[in-house]
Amino acid sequence: QGRNVKFKGRVGRDVVEFEGSPAELQRLLTSLEAKEKLRGEDRSEADRNTREDSDQSEQSPAKHDIPGSFNIFISYRRADSADVTGRIYDRLIAHFGKSAVFKDVDSIPLGIDFKEHLKKAVGKCKIFLVVIGDRWLETTGSSQESRLHDPGDFVRIEIEAALNKRIRIIPLLVHGASMPAEEKLPPSLRKLIYRNGIPVRSDPDFHRDMDRLIAAISEV
């Protein structure tokens, strides 16, 4: 009792030089060992987080902007579905990035030929979404024919371009709409009705339907 001891050595990353009672030395070593254990746990947690971030990045590249060759084109009629199309667009750009999604005037530069620009944009996309609501076949003029029978109708131009390019076309049925009857479409658009589509319903089902759509797009 009362005897002092000397200690010089390394405990973990700490170099220790000590002179004092055995009890004090024991307390010091216990403290240093606990400190080193905490350091090890912090390093393990940091390594684990780094690996998880890396795995997330590799497994879910779609959460970032898609490369320019992989674009999503949204075709819709303003008077028919502008409201829900805006929500669809917001969900898509939140997941894929704004540069990956084309939606009419939001993506067309000023002063550019609208018709030619649409054809080129459709030709560059890999996914073509056509939003079909309950007013999609609305008539115009005295003929009582759908606007789609007008060769200059922008929605018709977009769909014709997608069909001709053999692009993946996904009809999105909104506002309780169903696929139109074949005889109500001009001949150049009739192949559209054989494309498998999905409903995008209002709340509380909207986000669940969009999750399904996003998953399908991500698999392409």
C-alpha positions in Angstrom: 0.0 0.0 0.0 1.3 3.5 -0.9 3.6 1.9 -3.5 3.8 3.8 -6.8 4.0 2.1 -10.2 5.3 3.3 -13.5 3.7 2.6 -16.9 4.8 3.6 -20.3 3.1 2.2 -23.4 0.3 2.5 -26.0 -3.4 2.0 -25.4 -5.1 2.0 -28.7 -4.0 5.2 -30.5 -2.9 6.9 -27.2 0.7 6.8 -25.9 0.5 6.7 -22.1 3.3 7.5 -19.6 2.1 7.2 -16.0 3.4 7.1 -12.5 1.1 6.7 -9.5 -0.8 4.1 -7.5 -1.9 0.8 -9.0 -5.6 1.8 -8.4 -5.1 5.1 -10.3 -3.3 3.2 -13.2 -6.2 0.8 -13.4 -8.7 3.6 -13.6 -6.7 5.3 -16.3 -6.4 2.1 -18.4 -10.1 1.4 -18.0 -10.9 4.9 -19.2 -8.6 4.7 -22.2 -10.0 1.3 -23.2 -13.6 2.6 -23.1 -12.5 5.6 -25.2 -10.9 3.3 -27.8 -14.1 1.2 -27.9 -16.2 4.3 -28.7 -13.8 5.2 -31.4 -14.2 1.8 -32.9 -18.0 2.0 -32.8 -17.9 5.4 -34.5 -15.7 4.1 -37.2 -17.9 1.1 -37.8 -21.0 3.3 -38.0 -19.3 5.6 -40.5 -18.2 2.7 -42.6 -21.7 1.2 -42.6 -23.3 4.5 -43.6 -20.8 4.9 -46.4 -21.6 1.4 -47.7 -25.4 2.0 -47.5 -25.1 5.3 -49.4 -23.0 3.5 -52.0 -25.5 0.7 -52.3 -28.4 3.1 -52.6 -26.7 5.0 -55.4 -25.9 1.8 -57.3 -29.3 0.2 -56.8 -31.5 3.3 -57.4 -29.8 5.5 -60.1 -33.3 6.5 -61.2 -33.6 8.9 -58.3 -31.1 11.1 -60.0 -31.4 12.8 -63.4 -31.7 10.3 -66.2 -29.1 10.7 -69.0 -30.3 12.7 -72.0 -31.0 9.7 -74.1 -33.6 8.5 -71.6 -36.5 11.0 -71.6 -40.1 10.9 -70.7 -42.6 12.8 -72.8 -46.0 13.7 -71.4 -48.8 14.2 -74.0 -52.1 15.7 -72.8 -54.9 18.0 -73.7 -55.1 21.1 -71.5 -58.8 21.4 -71.4 -59.0 17.7 -70.5 -56.4 17.1 -67.8 -54.1 20.1 -67.1 -54.7 19.8 -63.4 -53.8 16.1 -62.8 -51.1 16.3 -65.5 -49.4 19.0 -63.4 -49.4 16.6 -60.4 -48.1 13.7 -62.5 -45.3 15.9 -63.8 -44.3 17.1 -60.3 -44.0 13.5 -59.1 -42.0 12.4 -62.2 -39.4 15.3 -61.9 -39.1 14.7 -58.2 -38.0 11.2 -58.9 -36.2 11.3 -62.3 -35.1 14.9 -62.5 -36.5 17.9 -64.4 -34.2 17.4 -67.4 -35.7 13.9 -68.0 -39.3 15.0 -68.4 -40.8 16.9 -71.4 -44.1 18.6 -70.9 -45.1 21.1 -73.7 -44.6 24.8 -73.0 -42.5 24.1 -69.9 -39.8 22.6 -72.1 -40.1 24.4 -75.5 -37.7 27.3 -76.1 -39.2 30.6 -77.1 -39.3 31.3 -80.8 -39.1 27.6 -81.8 -41.5 26.0 -84.3 -43.9 24.2 -81.9 -44.9 21.4 -84.3 -41.4 20.5 -85.4 -40.0 20.8 -81.9 -42.7 18.4 -80.6 -41.8 15.8 -83.3 -38.1 16.0 -82.4 -38.8 15.8 -78.7 -41.0 12.7 -79.1 -38.3 11.1 -81.3 -35.7 11.5 -78.5 -37.8 10.0 -75.7 -38.0 6.3 -74.6 -41.2 6.6 -72.6 -44.3 8.4 -74.0 -47.1 9.0 -71.5 -50.5 9.9 -73.0 -52.9 11.3 -70.4 -56.5 10.5 -71.3 -59.3 12.2 -69.4 -63.1 12.4 -69.8 -62.8 15.3 -72.3 -59.9 13.9 -74.4 -62.2 13.2 -77.3 -63.9 16.5 -77.2 -65.4 17.7 -80.5 -64.8 20.9 -82.3 -66.6 22.9 -85.0 -69.8 21.8 -86.7 -68.6 18.3 -87.7 -68.9 17.0 -84.2 -65.7 15.0 -84.8 -63.0 14.7 -82.2 -60.2 17.2 -82.4 -58.0 14.2 -83.0 -59.4 14.0 -86.6 -57.6 17.3 -87.3 -54.2 16.5 -88.8 -52.9 19.7 -87.2 -54.0 18.8 -83.7 -50.9 18.8 -81.5 -52.0 15.8 -79.4 -52.5 13.8 -82.7 -49.1 14.9 -83.9 -47.4 13.7 -80.7 -49.1 10.3 -80.7 -48.5 9.7 -84.4 -44.8 10.5 -83.9 -44.6 8.1 -80.9 -46.4 5.3 -82.8 -44.2 5.8 -85.9 -41.0 5.6 -83.8 -42.1 2.5 -81.9 -41.6 4.2 -78.6 -42.9 2.7 -75.4 -46.4 4.3 -75.0 -48.2 4.2 -71.6 -51.8 5.6 -71.6 -52.7 7.2 -68.2 -56.4 7.1 -67.6 -57.5 10.0 -65.4 -60.8 11.5 -64.2 -62.4 8.1 -64.4 -61.8 7.8 -68.2 -61.4 4.6 -70.1 -59.6 3.8 -73.4 -61.5 5.2 -76.3 -63.3 3.0 -78.8 -61.2 2.2 -81.9 -63.8 3.6 -84.3 -63.6 7.0 -82.6 -60.0 7.5 -83.5 -58.4 8.4 -86.8 -56.8 5.4 -88.5 -53.3 6.7 -87.7 -54.0 6.5 -84.0 -55.9 3.3 -83.7 -52.9 1.2 -82.5 -52.9 3.3 -79.4 -55.9 1.4 -77.9 -53.8 -1.8 -77.8 -51.2 -0.2 -75.5 -51.5 -1.3 -71.9 -52.2 1.6 -69.7 -53.0 2.3 -66.0 -55.5 4.5 -64.2 -54.1 7.4 -62.2 -56.8 8.2 -59.7 -57.4 11.1 -57.4 -56.5 11.1 -53.7 -56.2 8.9 -51.7 -55.0 6.7 -54.5 -53.0 9.1 -56.5 -49.5 8.5 -55.0 -50.0 4.7 -55.0 -50.8 4.8 -58.7 -47.8 7.1 -59.3 -45.6 4.7 -57.4 -46.7 1.9 -59.7 -46.0 4.1 -62.8 -42.6 5.2 -61.6 -41.7 1.6 -60.9 -42.7 0.6 -64.4 -40.7 3.4 -66.0 -37.7 2.6 -64.0 -37.7 -1.0 -65.4 -37.4 0.2 -69.0 
